[in-house]
Amino acid sequence: WYANFKSHGCSSFCLLLVVTNYFRRYALFLPFTISHNQVYSIHSLDRALKQDKDLAAWRRTTTRMSNYIPGVISKDDAEKVAVYLAGGKKPAAPAAVEKGIIEEAGITAEHGIFQFKKVREDQFIDPSVCKTCHPEIYEMWNGSMHSKAFADPVWRAATKLFAKEVKTEDQMIEMKMCVKCHTPLGFRSYAISSPEDDYDSLSELPAQGIFCNWCHNINEVKHLGDAGYEVDPGGGVDDPSTMLGPFKDASSSYHPTKYSELHTRSEFCGLCHNVTHAANNLPIEATYDEWKASPYNTGDPETTVNCQDCHMRQRPGYPSTGKTERPDNPGKACINGPEREHIWTHYFVGANAVVTKLLGSEKHAAMAVERLQNAADLELIKDAGYEKESLAQIKVKVINSGAGHYLPTGLTEVRQMWLAVNISDAEGSIIYQSGMLDKDGKLDKDAVLYHTQLGNERGEPVINVALADRILYDYRIPPKGFVIEKYIFQIPDDAVSPLRVEVTLKYRSISQPLIKVLLGDKAPDIPVIDMVKLIDRIDY
């Protein structure tokens, strides 16, 4: 029995209930057959019995445990056990934020980014526990950029480097904001507050970045962007919190459940995927705002395409972008749950094919490539005629046909999307080139590059977000929008007709020179992804 219950996540407390009931000592129930001290000594290694909890918490524990064995432990008996174990305790008041902890963490409590309810690590559940009942969803999440938000070696190196360059308190506040988003539990439990802290000393659960129990506990929106939310945690694995999610009929014998409309809308994603400078409010990432102003947001819930409709429908073979079908994903959310027409996937794939592969997930990297290759289209616009020894031109129409936000989006001062153009004659002689990489991976300075350039207070270009106080330029492509690029070249007298025109829209998450600065000799070769390519000919 014990092994069976343990394999299903049941503690020895559950076994205690079974044994007590098995001997049918209803007339002389637990307080009279087993003393309080005996309970603690017999089950001294059991966390559920060792915890000091109030009556409400013990009720949740006993109800949950009795649900593992329906029909064996009555509700009345579970209530008796709860009352006894609570020992008349009154509900505990919320823990105050200790001044000493704030000072030790170097936190300026008055600043807005620190205005949140303090939590403790032991109030949350490790994803490995969730895996017991939700194995498929766990495997989707494990290896995703959410799961690697804090482990990401590129982010770690960049934040460490940027923190060394800051000169003012406001700039350091912005650096602390990076930590707040990438390890929300670590930050809100005051285990870590700055890139100046030791990343490797953070314990296992908060180091897992954006994990199951965190997202499914977000219950209050204070403001969109910059992690403007609150969470409502429980008492950890032995007293789990209410899990908020997209199903109105969800039920669980392990944890309470509740439907949350917020979790089905883009606003949920916008809580984190809108980032402004913590000191000067400069927009650093505006993915949610880009979606909100896009044709995908019709204002009608029946026709609006939310973030989840693309990013939580994708699975291998189904990129689920704005230019592809986005089919339902039938299955079960839980091993013991009902068959459903659609289960939201949890791969959380964007455009990062570097970090996921670097940290061991080929699947997530391949899905990022698949998403990129279904995000845009190219069209070639030719002149009416072409002649030798004369100036000629072509126009390239670049269409954002598949992304519900700008292309690219996110930290676009680092990410690069550009056009590579190669024009050659029938014998392979190069007539014109643009957007090529040199041997060190540096992009041609005259390439058409879609990205954002930040500037400091003196108007100088910077890549360090903490030092930025303005946007020098922002050249990207809006959702369902397009740009037209013009290329002028001369057709030599000895060029052999027809000319071959090859245009490729390329993408990489970070430039090779920059990754070299961040990771030195450990820097990987950054893959350059061909998002879309067209090949045409010019006769003359």
ZIKA-V237933 format. One record per residue. SS is DSSP state (h for helix, s for strand, l for the rest). PHI is phi in whole degrees, -180 to 180 (none if undefined). D_FIRST is the distance of its C-alpha to the first C-alpha in Angstrom with 1 decimal. Layout:
ss->(SS | SS)
phi->(PHI | PHI)
d_first->(D_FIRST | D_FIRST)
//
This chain:
ss->(l | h | h | h | h | h | h | l | l | l | l | h | h | h | h | h | h | h | h | h | h | h | l | l | l | l | l | l | l | h | h | h | h | l | l | h | h | h | h | h | h | h | l | l | l | l | h | h | h | h | l | l | l | l | h | h | h | h | h | h | h | h | h | h | h | h | h | l | l | l | l | l | l | l | h | h | h | h | h | h | h | h | h | h | h | h | l | l | l | l | l | l | l | l | l | l | l | l | h | h | h | h | h | h | h | l | l | l | l | l | l | h | h | h | l | l | l | l | l | l | h | h | h | l | l | l | h | h | h | h | h | h | h | l | h | h | h | h | h | h | h | l | l | l | l | l | l | l | l | l | l | l | h | h | h | h | h | h | h | h | h | h | h | h | h | l | l | l | h | h | h | h | h | h | h | h | h | h | h | h | h | h | l | h | h | h | h | h | l | l | l | l | l | l | l | l | l | l | h | h | h | l | l | l | l | h | h | h | l | l | l | h | h | h | h | l | l | s | s | s | s | l | l | l | l | l | l | l | s | s | s | l | l | l | l | h | h | h | l | l | l | l | s | s | s | l | l | l | l | l | l | l | l | l | l | l | s | s | s | l | h | h | h | h | l | h | h | h | h | h | l | l | l | l | s | s | l | l | l | l | l | l | s | s | s | l | h | h | h | h | h | h | l | l | l | l | l | l | l | l | l | l | l | l | l | l | h | h | h | h | h | l | l | l | s | l | l | s | l | l | l | l | l | l | l | l | l | l | l | l | s | l | l | l | l | l | l | l | l | s | l | l | l | l | l | l | l | l | l | l | l | l | l | l | h | h | h | h | l | l | l | h | h | h | h | h | h | h | h | h | h | h | l | l | l | l | s | s | s | s | s | s | l | l | l | l | l | l | l | l | s | s | s | s | s | s | s | s | s | l | l | l | l | l | l | l | s | l | l | l | l | l | l | l | l | s | s | s | s | s | s | s | s | s | l | l | l | l | l | s | s | s | s | s | l | l | s | l | l | l | l | l | s | l | l | l | l | l | s | s | s | s | s | s | s | l | l | l | l | l | s | s | l | l | h | h | h | l | l | s | s | s | s | s | s | l | s | l | l | l | l | s | s | s | s | s | s | s | s | s | l | l | l | l | l | l | l | l | s | s | s | s | s | s | s | s | s | s | l | l | l | h | h | h | h | h | h | h | h | h | h | h | l | l | l | l | l | l | s | s | s | s | s | s | s | s | s | s | l | l)
phi->(none | -59 | -61 | -65 | -68 | -62 | -66 | -102 | 83 | -90 | -84 | -67 | -62 | -61 | -62 | -59 | -63 | -61 | -61 | -59 | -73 | -59 | -82 | 52 | -92 | -69 | -68 | -117 | -74 | -41 | -59 | -105 | -99 | -133 | -73 | -58 | -65 | -66 | -57 | -71 | -76 | -66 | -117 | -67 | -93 | -87 | -65 | -62 | -85 | -79 | -71 | -96 | -124 | -83 | -61 | -61 | -69 | -66 | -61 | -64 | -66 | -67 | -64 | -63 | -63 | -68 | -69 | -65 | -131 | -57 | 89 | -95 | -106 | -76 | -63 | -64 | -66 | -62 | -67 | -62 | -63 | -62 | -63 | -65 | -66 | -69 | 61 | 79 | -68 | -88 | -54 | -76 | -75 | -56 | -67 | -80 | -79 | -73 | -60 | -63 | -65 | -60 | -65 | -64 | -81 | 71 | -97 | -93 | -62 | -73 | -72 | -56 | -71 | -106 | -89 | -154 | -79 | -68 | -125 | -119 | -61 | -74 | -86 | -116 | -111 | -68 | -55 | -64 | -72 | -61 | -58 | -56 | -105 | -124 | -64 | -68 | -66 | -60 | -65 | -66 | -67 | -66 | 101 | -74 | -66 | -64 | -70 | -109 | -57 | -94 | -78 | -48 | -69 | -69 | -61 | -59 | -65 | -65 | -67 | -64 | -66 | -63 | -64 | -70 | -91 | -72 | -125 | -125 | -64 | -62 | -66 | -69 | -59 | -63 | -65 | -67 | -62 | -60 | -69 | -58 | -84 | -86 | -141 | -60 | -69 | -60 | -73 | -78 | -98 | 64 | -77 | -155 | -139 | -157 | -62 | -75 | -77 | -83 | -60 | -72 | -87 | -68 | -70 | -63 | -65 | -63 | -73 | -86 | 70 | -99 | -113 | -51 | -65 | -75 | -63 | -81 | -113 | -71 | -126 | -143 | -100 | -92 | -164 | -76 | 87 | 55 | 54 | -86 | -144 | -123 | -118 | -122 | -76 | -108 | -117 | 84 | -65 | -92 | -149 | -65 | -77 | -71 | -90 | -94 | -163 | -89 | -105 | -81 | -112 | -69 | -148 | -149 | -81 | -98 | -138 | -65 | -130 | -155 | -70 | -133 | -63 | -54 | -69 | -102 | -115 | -62 | -59 | -63 | -68 | -67 | -61 | -116 | -91 | -139 | -127 | -119 | -61 | -63 | -101 | -117 | 65 | -65 | -68 | -96 | -133 | -134 | -60 | -66 | -61 | -63 | -67 | -59 | -91 | -95 | -65 | -68 | -95 | -83 | 89 | -109 | -56 | -74 | -116 | -65 | -102 | -81 | -53 | -62 | -68 | -106 | -79 | -119 | -116 | -65 | -152 | -52 | 92 | -130 | -66 | 54 | -104 | -69 | -111 | -121 | -69 | -127 | -70 | -64 | -120 | -68 | 155 | -116 | -79 | -137 | -60 | -103 | -86 | -77 | -69 | -124 | -66 | -147 | -116 | -64 | -77 | -127 | -76 | 50 | -87 | -117 | -114 | -90 | -102 | -98 | -66 | -59 | -69 | -60 | -100 | 106 | -111 | -65 | -62 | -65 | -65 | -64 | -69 | -64 | -62 | -62 | -66 | -61 | -78 | -128 | -112 | -147 | -138 | -124 | -134 | -100 | -112 | -102 | -72 | -66 | -155 | -134 | -136 | -69 | 55 | -143 | -70 | -132 | -145 | -130 | -122 | -120 | -95 | -107 | -115 | -84 | -98 | -128 | -104 | -85 | -144 | -65 | -112 | -77 | -135 | 82 | -83 | -81 | -79 | -105 | -74 | -132 | -128 | -149 | -99 | -109 | -120 | -134 | -118 | -135 | -89 | -64 | -99 | 91 | -71 | -75 | -97 | -157 | -143 | -154 | 81 | -91 | -105 | -85 | -65 | -96 | 82 | -86 | -80 | -48 | -66 | -96 | -66 | -79 | -116 | -101 | -168 | -118 | -117 | -87 | -135 | -91 | -65 | -96 | 80 | -90 | -61 | -137 | -108 | -77 | -64 | -66 | -86 | -79 | -138 | -160 | -107 | -73 | -161 | -141 | -120 | -143 | -117 | -74 | -59 | 62 | -100 | -154 | -131 | -121 | -104 | -113 | -125 | -113 | -149 | -114 | -91 | -65 | -64 | -94 | -70 | -97 | -73 | -90 | -83 | -104 | -110 | -123 | -123 | -130 | -90 | -114 | -147 | -146 | -70 | -161 | -73 | -64 | -61 | -71 | -64 | -66 | -63 | -77 | -113 | 58 | -67 | -87 | -65 | -81 | -76 | -78 | -69 | -102 | -101 | -81 | -73 | -158 | -136 | -129 | -130 | -143 | -132 | -121 | -98 | -151)
d_first->(0.0 | 3.8 | 5.5 | 5.1 | 6.2 | 8.5 | 9.9 | 11.0 | 12.6 | 10.5 | 11.3 | 10.0 | 12.2 | 10.0 | 7.4 | 10.7 | 11.8 | 9.1 | 9.8 | 13.4 | 13.6 | 12.0 | 14.8 | 17.2 | 19.2 | 21.0 | 24.4 | 23.6 | 21.2 | 19.8 | 23.3 | 24.2 | 21.2 | 20.1 | 22.9 | 23.1 | 23.7 | 20.7 | 18.5 | 20.2 | 20.2 | 16.6 | 15.5 | 18.8 | 17.6 | 16.0 | 18.7 | 17.9 | 18.7 | 21.5 | 23.5 | 26.5 | 26.4 | 28.4 | 27.5 | 27.6 | 25.3 | 22.7 | 23.1 | 22.3 | 19.2 | 17.8 | 18.9 | 17.3 | 13.8 | 14.2 | 15.3 | 12.0 | 11.2 | 14.8 | 16.1 | 13.5 | 14.9 | 18.7 | 21.0 | 22.8 | 19.8 | 19.0 | 22.7 | 22.8 | 20.2 | 22.2 | 25.5 | 24.4 | 23.0 | 26.1 | 28.2 | 31.1 | 31.5 | 33.8 | 33.1 | 34.2 | 37.3 | 37.3 | 37.8 | 41.4 | 42.5 | 43.6 | 47.2 | 46.4 | 43.8 | 46.2 | 49.0 | 46.8 | 45.8 | 49.5 | 49.0 | 51.9 | 50.1 | 53.1 | 53.0 | 51.4 | 48.8 | 47.2 | 47.1 | 43.4 | 40.6 | 39.0 | 35.3 | 32.9 | 30.8 | 27.6 | 28.1 | 27.2 | 24.4 | 24.7 | 25.2 | 22.4 | 19.9 | 22.0 | 21.8 | 18.1 | 19.3 | 23.0 | 23.4 | 26.8 | 28.3 | 27.0 | 28.8 | 31.9 | 32.0 | 31.2 | 34.7 | 36.6 | 39.3 | 37.2 | 34.6 | 37.5 | 39.7 | 39.6 | 39.1 | 42.2 | 44.6 | 47.7 | 46.8 | 46.1 | 49.4 | 51.4 | 50.2 | 50.9 | 54.3 | 55.2 | 54.2 | 56.7 | 59.4 | 59.1 | 61.9 | 61.2 | 58.5 | 58.3 | 57.7 | 54.9 | 53.4 | 53.3 | 51.5 | 48.9 | 48.4 | 47.2 | 44.4 | 43.5 | 42.9 | 41.3 | 38.6 | 38.5 | 35.5 | 37.3 | 40.5 | 39.3 | 37.3 | 40.5 | 38.9 | 41.7 | 44.9 | 47.4 | 48.0 | 49.5 | 46.0 | 44.0 | 41.9 | 39.9 | 38.7 | 36.8 | 33.1 | 30.8 | 29.9 | 33.5 | 34.7 | 33.0 | 35.8 | 35.2 | 31.4 | 29.2 | 28.5 | 32.2 | 33.8 | 31.5 | 32.3 | 36.1 | 37.2 | 40.9 | 43.9 | 46.6 | 48.7 | 48.5 | 48.5 | 48.0 | 44.3 | 45.6 | 42.3 | 39.8 | 36.0 | 33.7 | 30.7 | 27.6 | 25.6 | 24.0 | 20.4 | 19.1 | 21.9 | 23.1 | 26.6 | 27.8 | 28.1 | 31.6 | 32.3 | 34.4 | 32.5 | 33.4 | 30.5 | 27.6 | 24.4 | 21.1 | 18.0 | 18.1 | 21.7 | 24.8 | 27.3 | 31.0 | 33.8 | 36.3 | 39.6 | 40.5 | 37.9 | 39.8 | 43.2 | 45.3 | 45.6 | 42.0 | 43.0 | 46.3 | 44.6 | 44.6 | 46.8 | 49.9 | 51.0 | 54.2 | 55.6 | 54.2 | 57.7 | 60.2 | 58.2 | 59.3 | 57.2 | 55.4 | 53.0 | 53.6 | 51.3 | 50.3 | 54.0 | 55.0 | 52.7 | 53.7 | 57.4 | 56.7 | 57.2 | 53.4 | 53.3 | 55.3 | 54.5 | 53.0 | 49.1 | 49.5 | 51.5 | 50.5 | 48.7 | 46.3 | 45.1 | 41.7 | 43.5 | 44.5 | 42.1 | 38.9 | 39.9 | 40.7 | 38.7 | 39.9 | 42.9 | 43.3 | 45.2 | 45.4 | 48.6 | 51.5 | 53.3 | 50.4 | 48.2 | 45.1 | 42.8 | 39.6 | 36.3 | 34.2 | 30.4 | 27.3 | 26.9 | 23.1 | 20.9 | 19.9 | 23.4 | 26.4 | 29.0 | 31.9 | 35.5 | 35.4 | 33.0 | 34.8 | 34.7 | 34.0 | 36.2 | 38.8 | 41.5 | 45.0 | 47.7 | 46.3 | 46.0 | 46.5 | 43.7 | 40.8 | 42.1 | 42.9 | 39.3 | 37.9 | 37.6 | 40.1 | 38.7 | 39.5 | 42.9 | 43.7 | 42.9 | 45.2 | 48.0 | 47.4 | 47.6 | 50.8 | 52.3 | 52.0 | 53.3 | 57.1 | 60.2 | 63.6 | 67.0 | 70.2 | 73.4 | 76.6 | 80.2 | 82.7 | 84.2 | 84.3 | 87.2 | 87.7 | 88.9 | 87.8 | 85.0 | 82.1 | 79.0 | 75.7 | 73.3 | 69.5 | 67.5 | 64.0 | 61.8 | 58.5 | 57.2 | 53.4 | 52.4 | 51.9 | 53.4 | 56.2 | 56.3 | 55.2 | 53.2 | 51.4 | 52.8 | 55.8 | 58.0 | 55.8 | 55.0 | 57.7 | 58.7 | 62.1 | 64.4 | 65.5 | 68.8 | 70.5 | 73.8 | 75.4 | 78.2 | 78.2 | 78.6 | 75.7 | 77.9 | 76.3 | 78.1 | 75.8 | 72.4 | 70.4 | 66.9 | 66.6 | 64.6 | 66.3 | 65.0 | 63.1 | 61.4 | 63.7 | 64.6 | 68.2 | 69.6 | 71.3 | 68.3 | 67.3 | 64.1 | 61.9 | 60.5 | 61.0 | 63.1 | 62.5 | 65.2 | 65.7 | 68.0 | 70.9 | 70.2 | 69.1 | 66.3 | 63.0 | 59.5 | 57.9 | 56.6 | 57.0 | 60.8 | 61.3 | 63.3 | 64.6 | 64.2 | 67.1 | 66.3 | 63.6 | 64.2 | 61.4 | 60.9 | 59.6 | 57.3 | 59.2 | 62.2 | 64.3 | 66.8 | 69.8 | 70.8 | 74.2 | 75.2 | 78.9 | 80.1 | 83.2 | 83.6 | 85.7 | 88.8 | 87.3 | 83.9 | 83.2 | 82.1 | 79.5 | 77.4 | 73.7 | 71.8 | 68.1 | 66.3 | 62.7 | 60.6 | 58.6 | 55.8 | 54.2 | 51.8 | 54.0 | 57.2 | 57.3 | 59.7 | 57.5 | 54.2 | 56.4 | 57.3 | 53.7 | 52.0 | 55.0 | 54.5 | 50.8 | 51.9 | 50.8 | 53.1 | 52.7 | 52.5 | 55.3 | 54.0 | 56.5 | 55.6 | 58.3 | 61.5 | 64.7 | 67.5 | 70.9 | 74.5 | 77.8 | 81.0 | 84.4)
//
